[in-house]
Amino acid sequence: MKDETKIIHTRSGRGPVETVNPPVERGSTVLLPTREILYGDGKVYGRMGLTVQRELEAALCILENAKHCRLTANGLQSIALALGAVLKSGDHVLVSDSIYGPSRRYCTRRLSAMGIMATRFNPLIGDGVEALIEDNTKAILLESPGSLTFDIMDTPAITKVAQANKLISLFDNTWGVGALHKPLDLGVDIVMQALTKYPVGHADAMGGAVLTNSARLANQIAMCSEDWGISLGPDDAYLALRGLRSLGTRLKQHEAGGYQIAKWLEARSEVDAVLHPGLASHPEHALWKRDFQGANGLFAFIMKATPEPALDKFLEAMQLFGMGFSWGGFESLLIPCDDQLDRIEGDRIHERAGPLIRVHVGLEDPNDLIDDLEQAFAAMKV
Ligand SMILES: Cc1ncc(COP(=O)(O)O)c(C=O)c1O
């Protein structure tokens, strides 16, 4: 049975009335009949989550091919929880340089305040990462495609090095959502996702998840989550679960629209390069084809050298593309990224001709979106 079918049939709504969806139990207190049950090992308090959270965890385990799942309030918290669960003061962690900016900030600012040192490495390093391992290196944090720059890592080569050196590998799989990429199948130990993006899919809730197949790591994550008081409320969990039922169908549309617009952009005279791993022109296209099952609607392009006033005219002319953070919803978005790029020396993104623009292709008709881009490019020249 395909994942999409299984996700629709994980339902556990079996109250006095059987509904298709689980009940959203808005509760902190759970009333319990006996002392034995009160102090037993059931889920006895709202922070641990109730029916809807259990069903969301089960559906996410199907998507990621995982045995254990822990929910968090947002995606960044899933990164913080996963790293917090496996590292302690005095440890060292290797961090891919193209991870999501706030995750990188957490590694350099928060972890160092906790006595944990982080070293950033070029995401294209492959098994060369072995040379960076120190005596106290305990973990390695990966993300592919890289945030903003869409570089693809050789994940199996890196996880092989991690296993040989007893490092715990962690992977932010928000782009791959499980449906397009299953890092646990490639030897990764822990996967994190921002449910805020494609799982919720409608830009109206936030959430995160940490998944693993290791009972030992799941226990460490559970204890850290308990200690930090991490939870995902029932309404947000419900929206993420509801989003998952249509994830496969939405992704197909995001993917098709993404390809159409990426190819159109490639042919434009204003554009120097399109950074979409599914295009043959992408430098790691072969790696992507080997390790991923499909694409979504998120990619970037590099403009030819463009003066700032012209860039502003382009951005402000946009009618259908909104300018705002996040992605994965039904709406198309576009942001200039130069203000938030912070990459180590030697990263190929330093060599770009003009501004880096990230595009999220939503569920609108792609031809309408192309018309919007066309008139915005024209506005640049006025
Ligand atoms: C790759 C990636 N990981 C994690 C996050 C963080 O998710 P959240 O905004 O839910 O904290 C984001 C958000 O943009 C992201 O793009």
PDBQT file of the ligand as one rigid body, heavy atoms in Angstrom, charges set to zero:
ROOT
HETATM    1  C1  LIG A 401      14.436  24.273   6.095  1.00  0.00    +0.000 C 
HETATM    2  C2  LIG A 401      13.715  24.872   7.255  1.00  0.00    +0.000 A 
HETATM    3  N1  LIG A 401      13.831  24.278   8.454  1.00  0.00    +0.000 NA
HETATM    4  C3  LIG A 401      13.207  24.776   9.543  1.00  0.00    +0.000 A 
HETATM    5  C4  LIG A 401      12.431  25.906   9.460  1.00  0.00    +0.000 A 
HETATM    6  C5  LIG A 401      11.797  26.448  10.705  1.00  0.00    +0.000 C 
HETATM    7  O1  LIG A 401      10.444  26.196  10.759  1.00  0.00    +0.000 OA
HETATM    8  P1  LIG A 401       9.493  27.090  11.679  1.00  0.00    +0.000 P 
HETATM    9  O2  LIG A 401       9.311  28.378  10.965  1.00  0.00    +0.000 OA
HETATM   10  O3  LIG A 401       8.266  26.267  11.807  1.00  0.00    +0.000 OA
HETATM   11  O4  LIG A 401      10.186  27.285  12.986  1.00  0.00    +0.000 OA
HETATM   12  C6  LIG A 401      12.267  26.544   8.240  1.00  0.00    +0.000 A 
HETATM   13  C7  LIG A 401      11.434  27.764   8.120  1.00  0.00    +0.000 C 
HETATM   14  O5  LIG A 401      11.481  28.497   7.144  1.00  0.00    +0.000 OA
HETATM   15  C8  LIG A 401      12.937  26.024   7.103  1.00  0.00    +0.000 A 
HETATM   16  O6  LIG A 401      12.850  26.625   5.895  1.00  0.00    +0.000 OA
ENDROOT
TORSDOF 0
